[in-house]
């Protein structure tokens, strides 16, 4: 009987592992999966880092300008709760904090937000978050617990990379969380167009990477998608 119980518990654990390790398919077709390329950044390798709960830093220069959906950005704000607001000199920093993505947007519908597992997060006891600026890209990094799991050492690692070409990448590493307060939303909201594109919610992808927006048709050919990619793009354009 004891052996049977151990077997049942093992099957439950293994089944849970399989569910949690399933690959995530993006909700919005503007996102597409790319080869997993998560990179861990220790505090010493970041230009700035902080370990705190509900921490927010604003009006930071990107060091370059980037155009996304016909709007140009040159600065940003970063929040410990999993979002970055892109800004120009006329934009107002929302400094909203944690919650649901639609509350963040409602607080400042003109803002543009990059979100990765946006929720009530905390790196107060364990972990850190921050950014690293390079000549052609900005790396926004989180290594954090959810607030519900605070002081449990259940750490989740993910990053958003913004390139000066307008390409944006989401990279997710190892995830370890038990509970969360809102919906762990990952995606992008463009304040100048009102477009909300959801990558995923209510789960943090594990060891997966994604990019936005869809590449040009020539890139699909180079990637070997050929006619399939062309047909997919043609349907999207209708």
N, C-alpha and C positions, 0 to 999 in steps of 0.2 A: 504493500500500500504506500509506503514511504517513497519508494522508487517511482511509483505511478504519479504521485503528487509533484515530485521533482520534474518529471517529464512534462506534465501539464504546465507548470510554471515556466519551464524552458520554452515550450511552444508559444505561450503567451508573450514572453519577452521577445522571442525571435519574430513573431508576427508583428508586434509593435515596432520593432526595428525596421522591418520591411516597409511598413506603412510610412514611417517617418523619413525613410530614405528614398521614397519614390521621387522621380524627376517631376519638376513643376513645369506645366505648360502655361505660357503667358496668357492672361485674360484678354488683353488688347493686342490685336494683330500687328500693331506698329512696333511691338517688341519682338525680337528674335533671339534665339539662344546662340551663343558663341562658345568656343572651347573654354572650359573652366580655367580661370586665370587669377584666382584670389591670391593676394599677397598680404602677409601679416606685417604691420608696421609697429615696431617697438616705440615707446615714447621718445627715445633719443633720436629716432630716424624721422620724426615729424617736425615740421617747422613750428607747430604749436600743438599742445595737447592739454587736456584737463581731465581730471577724475572727479566727477561730481554728479549730483542729481539736479535736474532742471537747470542746466547751465547753458548760457546763450552768449555768443560773441558776434559782433556785427560790424558792418562797414569795413570789410577787409578787401583789399585790392586783389583781383585775380592775377595781375601782372600781365594780362593780355585782354583783348576784347573778343567776344564771341557772339555770333548772331544765331538766334534760334527763333524760327517762325517769324522772321522779319523784325525782330527786336534785338538790339545790341546790349550786352551786359558787360560790365567791367569790375564788378565787386560782388560780395556775397555776405551772408550771415549763416552761421552754423549753429545747430542746436543739439544738445546731448540726447534729445528724444528721437533722433533719426531723420532730421530733415535739414536741407540747405535751401535758403532763399537766394535766388539770383536777383541782382539789382543793377540799376544804373543810377546816376547822380540824382534823379528825380524821384526814385522809388522810396517808399516808406517801409521800414522793417516792421513786420508784424509782431515779432517776439511773442508768439502766441503760446508756445510751450506744448504740452502733451494733449492728446485727445484723438478724435476721429479726423480723418482727412477732410471731410466736408465741413467740419467746424473750423479747422485751420483756414480753409478757403473762404468760408463765409466771413471770417474775421477781417480778411483783406483779399477780396476777390481779384484785385489787380496784381497781386503778387504772383511770382513764378517759383514753384517749389519742386525740388528733387527730393523724393522720399524713399527711404530704405528701412523697412520694418518700423515705420513711424507708429509710435505708441507712447506709453509711459515707461521710459527706459531709465536706467540708473547705472552709473559707473562709480558711485560713491565708495563702495566697499571694495569692489574688484573691477579691474579693467580701466579703459580710458577711451577718449575719442579725440579727434583733432584733424589737422589737414597738412598736406604737403604740396607746395607750389613749385611747378617746373615751368620751363620756358613755353611749352605748348600744351600743358594740361594741369588741372587741379585735382588732387586726390583727397576725398573726404572719407574719413575712416572712423569706424565704431567697433569697439571690443567691449561688450556691455551685457549686463543683466537686464531683464525686465524689472520694473519696480516691484511687481508682485513676487518676484523671486529674489529680491534684494537681500544681500548678505548670505546667499546660498552657494556662491561660486559657480552658478550656472551661466556660463558665458557664451555669447553669440558674436560672431565676427563677420563683418560685411563692409563694403566700401562702394562709393560712387566715384567714377572718374569722368570729369568733364574735359573734353578736348577743345582746342581753339577752332576746330573745324565745325563744331556744333554736335559732334558725335558724343553720346553719353553711354557709359557702361556701368552696369551693376555687377559686382562680384561678391558672391557669398561663400564663406568658408564653412567651418564647423559650427553647428547650432546645437544649443543645449538649454532648453527652457521648459518649465513645467506649467506656468500659467502666465497670462498677460491681461491687461486691463481694457484694451480697445480692439483694434483689428489688424495690427502689424502690417499696415498698408505700405506697399512698395509701388512706386510709379512716378509720374510727373504731372504737374498742373501748370499750364501756360496762361498766365494772367491776361496777356494781351489778346488771346483768342478765346479764352474760356474753355479750352480743351483739357479734360482730365483723362489721362491714359493710365489704366491699371495694369501693373505687371502681375501682382498677386496680393492677396490679403488673407488674414487669419492663419498664415503659415510663413515661416522664414525658409526660403529655399536652402538646401544643403549642398555645398560643393557644386554650385552651378553659376554660370555667368550669362548675362543678357546685354543686348545693346538696343539703342533707340537713336535715330529712326531706322526704318527699312532702308537697306542700301540701294543704290542705283541698279538698274537692270544689268549693266555691264559687270557689276560686282557679283551678281548672282551667277553670271556665266563663268566668271573666274573661280567662283566657289564650286562650280561643277553642277549647279542646279539646272542649268540649261532651260529647256522648254517648260519644265514644271514651274520654275521661278517666274518665268515670263507670264504664264497663264495666271498664276497667283496674283501678280501685280496688275494684270489687265482686269481681273475681277474686282480688285480693290478700288480701281479707278472709276468703275461704273457708278 
